[in-house]
Structures are given as structure tokens and as C-alpha cells.
Amino acid sequence: MVRTELDLLGLGITSLLADEPCHYSPLVLVGSPVATSAVLQDIHQHWQRLHNERVAKGVRSLFIDPQRLARDLESAAGDGLDSVHRRWVSAALVLIDGIEQLSSQGQLTALPHLLDRVSESGSRLICSLSQEPGSRGDLTAAITSRLGEGLVVTVRDATGLPAPAEPAAGTPQPTLRRILSATARHYGLMPADLVGSSRRRTIALARGIAMHLARQLCGESLAGIGRRFNGRDHTTVLHAIRVTQERIERDPVIADDFEAILRALGNRAARHPS
């Protein structure tokens, strides 16, 4: 495993993309989910600008967000492996965001096969994780061994710290304690209610929002969030975040609640989970 660092303010990724042939496959970006997801999207856009003539001829890059990844792997775990394989290997550059959010055994089993297909096709592969592949206990050995074969890049900002979300000027970076307090206060609850076992509707909603914000603003892993919420399993946390995001998108009242809590925490705008 080769390690290096990437300064977000001097995005040193151009040389890696211009390196032919690619000596590192895959390239794994490690850092906060907000930061790594942003870098993946920047790379995707940069590649398209760099190769606009090739894009016009149908040679493309493929950005796979966490929702698309889950759907593709569910399909590949069923009877759709060939169609997913064709779509992945038809791209010259494949960018995968959200591997650590996978939870089902079928998804975890299907991914190594698709990673192998991409590698065999000669396509470039860039993935993101919040921690180095070998330190993650929630991924299978088949996945971590493949991710660990390439170049691991630590995504950092100019201060040397993982890139955070964007709090308003003069506001401290949110912590889980602050997130619990702000969310509980908004709903007229106590922070202990959110980490407890109650399934009351308001408490369950507030708990999901707090988990969503912990993932989004603090860069916490699913397992880490689960530990802070009374030892909940990472799959429970993932489900809660996904359900919360769906409710935010569907219900304007909940969307307003979410924005109000973000403002209370000093953040400028809502962000989707990584």
C-alpha cells in the first residue's frame, strides 16, 4: 500500500490523472466523507474537461454515488451482473463514492467481482473511504485487499486536518454533543432521549436527523455513530440516515426543521449524506 497526501487547496490530482499508464489502481481517497465526496466530483468534472473530445466520442467517466452504488450492487447480486459490468467497464474512469455505506451481504459480495472487472478492463478506478482500507472492520477482506493494492491518498486541507463542512464565520465546528443538543432543543427533548431506545415518532425523527448530521458534519463512520448512539449497529445507522434523507426530500416541514438545526449549528447550507 502506497500513501501520500492531497492538499485540497492545491488540488494535486491532475498529475495522477495525466499519468499514462496508470501505475496505481485503485486510487483510494481517505478523509471526511464531505471532503472526499467533493474531491471525487471535482475529479469527475476535471476529467470531462480534460478529455472533452473523448467524451464527445462516447468515452466517458462514471461517477457512482452511494445510492447508485447500492442499486448497482443489488442488481449485480441478483441476475443483473452482466449489465452492471458492461456499464462500469465502458467508462475510462470509474469513481465510486460511499463504499463504507454498504451493508447487505449481497452488496459486499458483488463489489469485489466488479472491482476486478474494472481493473481487468484497464479502466481507472478511484474510490473514497473515511479510513484506510485495512483499518475498516465493516468491509470484507476481499474488498479491503483490492482497495489496498493501489495508492491511498489522505485528503487534507491546508491546516493538515480533514476538510470540514462549512460553519459560519466565528462558529466552532459541530461536534456530536452540539448536534445532539441542538436537535433535542429544536424538538423540545433531552439529548439523552436521542441516544435512548424510545421509538416514539418525534424522538425517532430527531434521532435520525442527529445521525444524519453527525455523518454529514463530523465525518463520523457509521460504526462510530452507532457506538455514540447507545451501541447501535452500523446497518441501523445507515437505515436511519437514508430514511431521514428521504423524509427531508419529501416533507417540507421536516426539511425546514433540518435547515433550522443546521442554522443553529452555524452551517451555511444543507448537504446530502456522503
N, C-alpha and C positions, 0 to 999 in steps of 0.2 A: 504494500500500500504506500503510495506516494502522497505527501501532504504539502500544501502550500497555503497562502492566504491571498484573499482578493479584497482590495480596497474599493468599497462601493463608490467613493467619490472620484476615483480614477479608474473606472471600470476596466480592469486589465484583462478582459476576456477576448479582445479582438485577436491577439496573437494565438490564443488557443484555437479559435475558430479558423484562423487562416493557416494553421499548421497542417500540411498535407504531406504524407498521410497522417491520420490521427494516431498519435502514439499512446493516447490514454483513452481507454474505453472500458467502463463509462467514466464520465466526469461527474463527481458527486459534490454538490454544493451543500455545505453544512453550516447551519446557523439558525436564527429565529425564523419560524415559518413565514412571517410577514416579509422579512428581508429576502429569503431565498426564493419565495414565490415571485417577488418583484424582479429579482435578477433574472429568473427564468424567462419571464415575459419580455424583459429588455433584450435578452439574448435572441429570443424568437423574432422580435421586431428588427433587431440589428441584422440577423442572418437574412431576413427577407429583403432588407435594403441592400445588403452587400451582394446578394445574388438575385437581384430583381429580374435579370434576363433569364436565369434558370427557372425562377418561379413562373415566369410567363410561359415557359415551355412545359410546365407541369411538374417540375422538380421542386419539391416544397419542404418546409419544415412543419412538424406536427407538434402542437402544444397540447398536452393531455392534463387537464385539471383533475382534482380529486374526484369529482362526480363522474367525469368521463372515464377515468381510470377504473372506478368501481364498476361502472356499467360494462366496460370492455372485458374486464376480468370475469365478471359473472357470465357474460356471453361465452368467453373462451372456456370457462369451466364446464359449460353445457355443450351445445353442439355447434357453437359459432367460432371455434378456434381458427379455422381457415380464413374466414372473412376478416376477423380482427388482425390476424397475422398479415394478410395482404395489405391492409390499411397501414399498419405500423411500418412494414418494411418498404412501402412505396415512398416513404419520406427519406430525404437525405439526412435530416436532423430530427431526432425524436427527443422531446423534452417532457419529463414526467414529474408532476408535482403531486405530493400527497401520498407517497408510498406508505408512510407510517400510519396513515389513517385506515389502512386495510384491516379487516377484522375477520372475515369468514375464511374457513379453511380452503374453500374452493378458490377464492381470490389469491390467497397466499401460495397455493399450489400451481395455479396457472401462470403467475408472473414470471418465475424463472424460465419457463419454456419460451415465453415471448421475448424476454431479455436475450436469450440465446439466439432466437431467430433474427433479432435486430443486429446483434453482433456478427452473426454469420453473413448477413446481407451486406455488411460494410457500411451501414448507416451509422452516424454518430449518435451517441446516447448521452444525455445529460439529465441527472435526477437531483432531487433535493431531499434532505433529511435535517432534523433538528440536532441530531447527534451522529457521530461517526458510526458507520455500519456495524463494526464489531462490538460497539457498546450498547446496542439495542437488543433488549430481550424479547421484544414483541414481534420481531421478524424471524422468519425461519432461517436456518443455516444456509439453505440453498440460495436465498435472496442475499444475505449479507456477504456470502463468499463471492458472489458475482459482482456486487457493488464494490467490494473491497479490492477488486483486481485492477482498478483504474486509478485515477487521480482524485484525491479528496481535497477539496478547496474549502477553507474556512472563510465564510462571508463575514467581513467585519467592516465597520465604519472607520472614520479617521481617528477615533478615540481608542480603537482596539477592542471595543465592546460589540456584541451582536447588535445589529441595527434594530432600533426600537420602532414602535409606531410613533405617531406624531402628536405629542401632547402640546397644548397651547404654551406659549412663552411663559416661563416662570412657574409652570406646574410640574411637580415631580412625576417621574414615570410611574404608571399604575402598578401596584403590587396586588397580589391576590387578596390581602387583608383589606386594601382600599376598595377593591372591586366588590368584595362581599358586603362591606359597609354601605357603599353607595347603592348597590342593588337592593339590599334589605331595606334601607331607608326609603327608597322610592316606593316600595310596596308595603310599607308600614310593618315590616317584620324585623326580627333579630338575626344577625349573621349566623347564629347557631341553628336557626331554622333551615337555612340553606344547605348546611352540611349534614343535617339530620336525616331521618328516614321517612318523614311525613310525605304522603303522596297527595296532600291537599292541592287543588288546582293552582291556586295562587303561588304556593310555595314551590311546586314543581316547575312552574313557568319561571319564577325568579331564579331558581337553581340552574335551569337551562341557560338563562341569559348570563348568569355569573360564569358558568363553564365556558360558554361561547367567548366571553370577554377575556377570560384567563388564557384561552388558546390564542386569541387574536392579539391581545395587547402585551402579554407577558412572554409569549413564545413557549409556554409550558407544553410538554409532551402529554399525550392522552393519559399515559400511565401516571405521570406526575400530578395531573389534575385529579385523577381518581384517588390518589393517596391523600390529597388535601381535602377531598370531599368524603371523608369517613371511609376510606379504603375501597371505593367503588372500582369495579373492573374497567379497563380501558374501553371495552366494547360498549359498556353502559354510557360512558362519557361521550363516545363518538355518536351514539344514537341520540343522546340528548342535544348535542350541538347541531346535528342535522335537522332534528325536529324543530329546534328553536329557529334555525335559519329559514326553514320553510314557513314557519308561523310569522316571522318578520316580513317575509316577502308577500304573504297572503293577507295579513291582518294589519291595517293602517294604525290601529290603536297600539298594538304590540310594537310596531315599527317606531311609533312616536316614543313609547317607553324606552326602547333601546337607545334611541338618539338622545333622549333626556339623560340617561345614565352615562352615556359617553360624554356629554357636555359636562356633567357633574365631575367626571374624572379628568376633564381638561383636554379631551381629544377632539380634533377638528372635524372628523367625519367618520362614519361607519365604514368598516371594512368587512369583506367576506372572510370566513374562516379559511386557514391555509390547509 
